[in-house]
Amino acid sequence: MGKYFGTDGFRGEANVDLTVEHAYKVGRFLGWYYGKDHKAQIVIGKDTRRSSYMFEYSLVAGLTASGADVYLLHVTTTPSVSYVVRTENFDCGIMISASHNPFYDNGIKIIGGNGQKMDAEVETMIEAYIDDDVPKIPFATKENIGRTVDFSAGRNRYIGYLISIPIRSFKNYRVGLDCANGSASSVAKSVFDALGAKTYVINNEPDGTNINTNCGSTHIEVLQQFVKEKHLDVGFAYDGDADRCIAVDHLGNVVDGDLILYICGKYMKETGKLENNTIVTTIMSNLGLYKACDREGIRYEKTAVGDKYVCENMMANGHSLGGEQSGHIIFSKHATTGDGILTSLMLMEVIIEKKLPLNILASEVSIYPQLLENVRVANKAAARNNEEVKKAIASVEEELGEDGRILVRESGTEPVIRVMVEARKDAICREMVQRVIDVMDKEGLILS
């Protein structure tokens, strides 16, 4: 984890943690870095936050000042930027978004020429330039100064690509979409309409300040109610930049990323499309998913938290399906990053081909109760490596056995230790989490 760039780009409150000066310098560096031996071509997309326009202009100023030509997708999704970068041979792509964060935050996600998130090595060089102006980057002059190009056609090509993927019509299916007043507002409905669904859409009127506000995948209760009120067959909720999807069945039950991985993984295995008979998860996936996979003979690998790490594992090992509990799902045949709208299309394929409603498909997984507590500590490393804390964790692991698990990890952004327990009963989760926290308290590790 770098000074500015985390697992999902450079993110923070607009003009507080992430400023226009930061954006300008990111643009200056990338325009120079990719333009050493040719005219750099870089594509930019943005979500619906008010500050996204400000950061777009600042990035453009930096890029063109370094000599790059900049192609503007305007309001679009993160996965569309990834798609356009890899299919149109751009040097890199930039997405301006803070994903599921509130409207006053924003972020800069950099996507490499292969359509995947930027290598940490390049991000480290950008950070050094932001802080020290090293290397000294010359300004382009005369005919070498860059220009901007309207490239809304790129978003339209992505929409066409999504429409081409499903193998069946969605005719007669009543589908609800919660676009989170974000990027999906410009894409999702047209895709489902073109595929024949009876599409019912909420939260698709962005005003710059309502993105993710009581809507989308982080407020799934809104879609749950909508699906039940309208008697829909299924619902899909996206986040601000539409790289994640959480589903709702016709009864209003939530189908999260773990359940989506199981449903799609089992179907892909049955149809011979699950490469290496393996799905890739993070360490936060529910124990119930792993037990269901064991039953079905599906292998799995675990990575650190972050779809970036899931993607790296998949690409390195040739796996075709991976994702996170939060709804970042990657289908490597079709995309190199999490894509919420693509995920909803793939779920629709399983529903249609299996001729089963989503609640039946999801019922094969018994999700274990899970409790996560964030404990504020003075020193994360000291708390994590404390001998008494390690003994307490080992004791809990032994007591839970195969009927549960404990995960204790450091937050990457806060002075927090996250203590998570899964077990067959909520009461056991509470007891085991508290046991570890009590030891931390006794050892004087917790901030008062």
Secondary structure, DSSP 8 states (H G I E B T S, - for coil): --SSEETTEEEEEBTTTB-HHHHHHHHHHHHHHTTSSS--EEEEEE-S-HHHHHHHHHHHHHHHHTT-EEEEEEE--HHHHHHHHHHHT-SEEEEE--TTS-TTEEEEEEE-TTSSB--HHHHHHHHHHHHH--S------GGGS--EEE-HHHHHHHHHHHHHS-SS--TT-EEEEE-TTSGGGGTHHHHHHHTT-EEEEES----SS-TTTT-GGGSTHHHHHHHHHHT-SEEEEE-TTS--EEEEETTS-EE-HHHHHHHHHHHHHHTT-SGGGEEEEETTS-HHHHHHHHHHT-EEEEE-SSHHHHHHHHHHHT-SEEE-TTS-EEETTT-SS--HHHHHHHHHHHHHHHT--HHHHHTT-----EEEEEEEBS-HHHHHH-HHHHHHHHHHHHHHGGGEEEEEEE-SSSSEEEEEEEESSHHHHHHHHHHHHHHHHHTT-B--
